[in-house]
Amino acid sequence: MSSNINMVDLLESALRAETLKQKATANNIANLQTPGYRRYDVKFDQALAKALNSSGPVNLKEIEPVLIQLKNTPVKANGNDVNLEQEVGQMIKNDLRHTALVRILRKKYTQMQLAIMTKQ
């Protein structure tokens, strides 16, 4: 892992990805009955892992989540591939991850504030 990782940038990058995942999941649910609709997902984890495992400098602000449309999932008779149970599960997972990331980010900001106050 690169030693020059800024934890706040890492958390902010992950929050951007989780926000996009939540929007994609909500859009998938909204199109549950739309004929021919194919669900969307977000690719982010692999790009983040690759960046964190690199030995060079990492600019986490450049690592953006990518919205992808899956084409290899089984479809229903109307050509739609959205599974409500799967989407709700994904939404719950996203919510938990988002909440955890916000709490960690809040703690980092509190630590910075305390460090500034003790130096005064």
C-alpha positions, -999 to +999 in steps of 0.1 A: +000+000+000+012+035-008+024+053+023+012+087+012-026+080+014-047+109+028-074+092+049-099+120+044-094+118+006-099+080+008-131+084+028-145+111+005-137+089-026-155+060-010-185+082-001-188+094-037-189+058-048-215+048-023-237+078-032-236+067-069-243+031-059-274+043-040-286+063-069-281+035-093-300+011-070-329+035-066-330+039-104-330+001-108-359-002-083-378+026-101-376+006-133-386-027-118-415-031-143-400-013-173-398-037-203-363-041-216-346-022-187-312-036-177-300-028-142-270-005-135-242-011-111-211+008-100-175-002-105-152+013-079-137-012-055-112-027-081-099+007-091-095+017-055-077-015-046-053-011-076-045+024-066-039+015-029-017-014-039+005+007-062+039+018-050+037+052-065+018+084-055-019+080-053-044+108-060-077+095-047-096+124-061-089+111-096-104+076-088-140+080-098-168+054-095-180+042-129-216+035-137-220+003-158-249-015-173-248-052-169-256-072-200-249-108-188-276-111-162-307-133-166-338-115-178-375-120-172-400-124-199-402-087-205-365-083-210-360-067-176-333-080-152-341-062-120-346-084-089-363-064-062-349-085-033-314-081-047-318-044-051-332-039-016-303-059-002-279-037-021-296-006-009-293-018+028-256-027+022-249+007+007-267+025+035-246+007+061-214+014+043-223+050+038-232+055+075-199+039+085-179+061+062-196+092+074-189+083+110-152+076+103-150+109+084-166+128+113-142+112+137-112+123+115-125+159+114-130+158+152-094+146+156-081+174+134-101+200+153-087+187+186-052+188+172-057+224+161-072+234+194-043+219+215-017+237+194-032+271+202 
